[in-house]
Amino acid sequence: MRYYLLVDFGSTLTKLTAVDITIPDIIATASYQTTIEDDINIGYQHALTKLYQKIGRHLKFDRIFACSSAAGGLRMAAIGIVEELTVEAAKRACLGAGSRVDMVISGEITRQEIEAIKQKKIDIILLAGGTDGGNKHIPIHNALALAQAKLNIPIIYAGNKAAQDQINDIFTNYNVNGFIVDNIMPKINGLNIMPARQKIEEIFLGQIIEAKGITKFLENIDNDIIPTPKSVLNAAELLSKGYFEEPGLKELLIIDIGGATTDIYSMCSPIIKHGVIFQGMEEDYAKRTVEANVGMRHSAPGAIESAPPMIVRRMEEMHGVNLTKEAEFRMKNYEWIPETENDKFVDQLIASLCVEYAISRHSGSIRELYSPVGTNYIQTGKDLSDVLYVIGTGGVIVNSKEPISILIHSVSRDENLQELRPINPEYLLDSDYILSSMGLLMIERPVQALQIMKKRMTKLIKPR
């Protein structure tokens, strides 16, 4: 086996990457608009034609792997009892499986929240709640309320095992498309999210088959399609940790800004520094968060509204631009492509605000607590201060004349010293959009995938 074709069905573009593993390196890349409404194979075939034109011949691929975030990817609702505990655990399970969490619900679910689930067109509900042997009233109440609503949505129960039998009966009696997996939090702050993640991925495969033409495509590939963010997360962890004798880059942070969301991936040890007291749920080495209201087009107003007002005002005064007006224009004209230098620069400013907010949400924080015996330092969330590399990907960053001016909004500065952001990282650019494709290649060729990522990441020079 020599040639691999790696396919990413995105919500906007279908992206192809051809790899020769004997080099190892990328031969060519190509893309075409995703034709999700008609037949997903139409866009794929157009992209394949462009790929062959670049290569100069029709190449026979030994293996074809694919991932997808077409139609916006998986939209999930995470439901638990306490927002800081089982709800947070449910969110992590969803995000780690490559979905986006469009709703977060704590406590007993209401009719209004059920109606919101319908309005938001949620694809999967992850129902959690209660450590093993703990509260089972609330998860049973929520399971019954969801079942009686006849949502026709897959529901995964991953809560208190003492409630499993009753919830399974509810699923059966109301003909719910329900699944029972191990508790995601069997004990306080103790996570067990892999069973829930695996079930989400299984359901995703069933959902994606419903896309027009996808069944025909599946006959010609060599893997079960996985969510694109899951593929990126796998690639990020490989790039960070390395593989046996092939070293990785160690601690890193990836920033991916899209039209509707901003995704952050951090790969770093959750070890707590000496003299610091940690509060809250334990952190994973590999972490992904998604800000669904912060992006470059559909969610551009969210980038302005969510950013610190002081930073927004500073940008507007310095550059003579009305960012609120510009963001609203981009939301209403989401297919618009900037052509003038000024429009491109405004996109860069909005992207900077996306980073500012998303990193603030992703990173942990530290505060001083004074006591009669001295000062204590209390940490919540993940410490990113030792991150060595910040990597940018996504159209607005890759196409920017000054990508580092966007990425620099991820670091620690005087106005955010309480946040545990990277302190002095190097900056890299995924200029060929290869993270999702390398997450696919590593299914069989992890060493080659790692070598290609290290070769293809572009180093950016820090401003003086």
N, C-alpha and C positions, 0 to 999 in steps of 0.2 A: 504494500500500500504506500502510495506516494502523494497523491493529490486529494486534498480535502476541500469541500465546498461548505461554507458556514453561512447560514441564512438567518436573518433577523427580520421578522415581519413587524415593523413598527407601526404606530398609529398613523404616521404620516408617510414614511418611506419604507420600502422593502430593500434591505441592504444585504449585499452579497460580498463575501470575502473568500478568495481562492488562495490556498496555501500549498506550498511544496514543502513537505516536512523533511526532505533530505537536505535542504539548505541550512536551517529551516528559515523560511521567510514568506511574506505575502507576495503572491504573483501579481494580483490585481484586485481592485474593489470596484463595485458598481452599485447603483441604486435606481429605483423607480418608484413612483407614487404607489402606495398600497391600495389595491383595488378591492377593499373589503366589502363594498356594497354590491359589486357585480360578481367577481370570481377572483379569489386571492391568487390564482395561478396566472391571471392576465398580467398583473404587475410583476410577478416573479419571472415570467418568460421575457418580458421587456428588459428587466434588469439582467437576466442571463444573456440576452443578445448583446447588450452593452459590454458585459464582462468578456464575452468571447471576442468582441471587436478589440478590446484592449490587449488581450492575450495574443491575438492574431490567428487563433484557430479554435476549433471545437475540441475542448479537452474532456477526456473521460475521467470523471471523478470517482475515486475508489470509495469514498465515504461522503455522505451528506448529512449534516446535523443542522437542527433549526431551533430557534426560540421565537417567542412572539409577545408583543404587547399591543397587538392590533385591537382596534375598537376601544382603546384606552386601558387595556390590561384588565386585571381582576380588581373589581371594586368590592371592598369588604366592610362589614360592620363588626366591631369588637365589643362584646358585652361581658361585663363582670360585676362584681359587687363593690369593691373599693377601687377608686380610680388609680391610686398609687400602687396597688398590688395586683389583683387578678385582672383588672382592665389593662394595666400596663403590660402584664404578661401576655395577654391576648393580642395586644398590638404588636408586640415583638414577634410572636408566632406568625402573624399575618405578613409583616414586613419582611421577615426572614425568608418567607416562601415566595417573595417576589410580587406581592399584591400591594395595592394602595388602600389605606384605611380611610374611608370616606365618612364613617360614623363611629363615635366612641360613646358608649352608654354605660352608666354605672347605676347600681341599685335596681329596684323594680322597674321594669319597662312600662311606659305609658302608651296610651292610644296614639298620642301625637307623635311619639318616637316611632311607632310602628308605621304610621302614615308617612313619616319622613323616609323610612327604609324603602317604601314603595316609590316615593318621588325620586329618590336618588338612584333608583335602579341598581340596588345592591346585588352582586352576583352570589356571594356566600356570606353566611353569618357564622361567626365563631362565638359560641356561648360558653363562658367560663364562670367561675365563682365558687368560692369555698375551698379551703385546704381539705385534704382527706380527713374526714371525721368532723369537719367544721360545719359552717352554715350550708344547709341544703334547701331551705325554704325559698330563698330568692331565686336560685337557678331553676327550681321546679316551677315557680310562679312564671318566670320568664319563658321557659320552654312551653308551658301551657298557653300563655298569651300569644306567642309566635305561632303555635300550631293552630289555634282558633282563628287567627287572622288569615289563614290559608294563603300564605305569601308565594307559594310555589318556588321557594328558594332553598338550595341545600343548606342545612344547619348542622354544624359540627359541635357536639357537646364535649368539652374538655375541662370539666370542673370536678368538684367533690365526688369521689367514687361512690359515696354512700347514696347519692341521688341517681346513679346510673340506671338502676332497674326501673324506677318510676318514670324517668325521662324517656327511656327506651319504650315503655308502655305508651306514653303520650305520643311519641313518634309513630308507633304502630296504629294506635286507635284513630289518629287524625290523618293517617296516610301521608306523613311528612317524609320528605327526602332527607332523612336524618342519619347521622353517623355518630358513634360513640368511640372516643379515643381516651388515652390516659390523661389524667389531670395535668394541666400545664404548670400548676403550682401545688404540688402535693404537700408542701410545708411552707411556712412563711419565708418569703424571699428565696425559696429554693425552686429553680426553674427546671421544667422537663418539657420543652416545647417541640422537640423533634417529631413525636407522633402526630401532633396537630399540623405541623408544617408538611409532613408527608401526605396527609389526607388532603390538605389544600391543593397540593400539586397534582394529586390524583384527580380531584374534581376539576381543576384547571384543564387537564388534558381532555376530559369529557366535554367541557364547555367550548374549548377551541375547535373541536371537531364540528361544531355547529356552524362555524364560519363557512361561507359559500366557497366551495371548491377545495376546502382543506383536506377532505377525506381522500381525494385523488392525490394530493401532494404527499400525504402521509405514507402512501404506498411506496414512495420512492426514497424515503429517508431512513436513517439508521439509528434514530433515537426517538424517545417519546419527547414531544415538544415541551419545553420548559418556559416559564415566564422570563422575559428578557432581564428584568432586574435581578432575578435569581442567578442568571448566567453572569451578570456583571459582579454580583457579590462573590460568586465562586472565583472569578478571575482576580478580583481584588485581594482575596485571601491568599491565593496562590502567589501573586506578585509580592505580597508582603512576607509570607512565611518561607517561600522557596520550596524546593522539592528535592529531598535527599541531598546530593552533592551540589545541586544547582542553587546558589543562594538567592534569596529574595531581597527586597529593598527595605525590609523591616517595617517600622511604624509609618503608616501613610494614611492620607485622607483623600477621598475622591469627591469632586463636586460636579454634578450633572444637572444642568439647567435646561428644562424643556419649555414648551409653550404653555403647559398647564401646571406642571409640578417642578419642584426642585428636590432632587434626591441627593442625600449625603451618605457616603460609606466611610466608616472609620475602621482601620485595622491597627489596634494597639492594645497593649496589655492593660487589664483593669486593675492592676496592682495599686494599692493605696500608698501614698508616700508616708514616710516616717513622721509621726507627730500629728497626723490628720485622722479625724474620726469620720467614718463613712456612715451616712444615713440613706436608707432606701433600698431599692432592689439591686442585686448584684448585676454587674455589667459583663457583656460578652466581649471577647477579643474582636469578633467581626460584628459590626453593628450597622444597620441601615435605618434611616428615617426618611420620610417623604412629607414635604410640605405641599399639600394639594391645592392651597389657595395662593401659591406664589410661583409665578412663571412669567414667560416673556410675551404671551399673547392672551389666551383665555383668562389667565390669572394675573395679568399685569397690574390691574388696580390693587390687588392684594399685596403686591410687592411694595407699593407706596404706602398703603394703609398699615402694614405690619412693621415697617422699618421705624427705627427711632426718629421722631419728628425733627430732632436736632440735626441729624445727618441729612434728611430730606431737604430741610431749609438751607443747609450749607451748600448742597449740590445745586439747588435752584438759584441761589444768589450768586454763586461762583460762575455758573455757566449760562445764566439768563434763560432758563427753561422752566416751563410749567409741567412738572412731572405727572401730576394728576391728569391733566388734559391729554398728555402724550400716552399715558397708560390706558385711558379710556378709548382712545383712537385704536390702539393695538388690540384691545379686547373686541371691539366691534368689527375690526378688519383683520381677523386672525390669520388669514392667508397672505397678508401683505408682507413684502420683502423690502427692507430698506435699501435705497440706492444711493442717496446723497451721503456725504461724509457726516453731515449733521445728524441725519436719522440714525446712522450707524453708531454715532457717539451717544445718542440718547438711549439706544438699545444697551449700550455698554453701562450707562448709569443705572438703568433698571436692573440689569443683571447683577450689578454690584449690591443693590438693595436686596435682591433675592438671596445672595450669599450671606449678607449681613444677618438677615432674619433666620435663614435655615441653619447656619452654624450656631447661632445663639440658642436655637431650640435643640440642636444635636449635642452640644457640648455640656459638660457638667459645670457646676459652680462651687465656689468656696466662700464661706463667711466666717467672721470672727465671733466667738461667743465668750464673753467675759464672765469669769466666776471668781469666788473668793480665793481659789488656789492658783489663779492665773488665766491666761488666754488659751482657749481651745479653738481649733480650726475644724469646721464642719464641712464635709464635702457631700454633695449630692450629684448623681450622674457621672458621666465618663470624663476622665482627665485626658485631654488631647495635647497637653503642653509639650510632650516629648515627641510628637509627630515629626518625622524627618522630611517627608515629601507631601506637598499638596498637588494633586493632579486634577486638571481641568478637562472636561469633556462636554459634549453637547454643542449644538450649532453656534449659539451666540458667543461661546468662549473660543471655540476653534476658529471661527471666522473673524474674530476681533483682531484689530491691528495691535492692540495692547492687552493681550489676555491676562497678563500679570496684574494689571490695574483692577481687574475683576476679582481675581483670586486673592489678592492681598487683603480683601475685606474679610477673610477668614481668620486672620491672625489676631493675637492679643495686642491691645492698644490701651492707652491711658483711660479711655472712656468705658472699657469693658474688662477691667482688671479682675473683677469678681468672677468672670467666666473663664473656664479652663480651656482656652483655645490654644492652637499651636503658637509657639513663641518665636522660633526662627527657622522656618522650614525652607527647603529648596522647592522650586516650582517646576512641574512637568506638564506637558500637554499631550493628550491623546488625539493627535492631529489626524489620525486615520480611522477614528471611531472603532478601535479594535477590541475594546474590553468585552463587549458581549460575545463577539466571535471567538475570542480566546477562552472565554468561559465554556464555549461549546467544544473547542479543540481539546481542552484538557480532559474531556470525558475519556479519551483514549490516549492522548499525547500530552501529558502535563509538562514534561520537560521542554518540549518544543514550544508549547504555548507560552511558558515562562520566558524562554529565550527570545521569542519574538516580541513579547511585551517590553522586555528590557532594551531590546534593540530599537524599537519603534517609538518609545516615549521621547518627546522632544524636550530638551532642557531649556528653560526660560531664564534669562538673565535678570537678576533683581535690579530694580532702580537704585541708583546711588542716593 
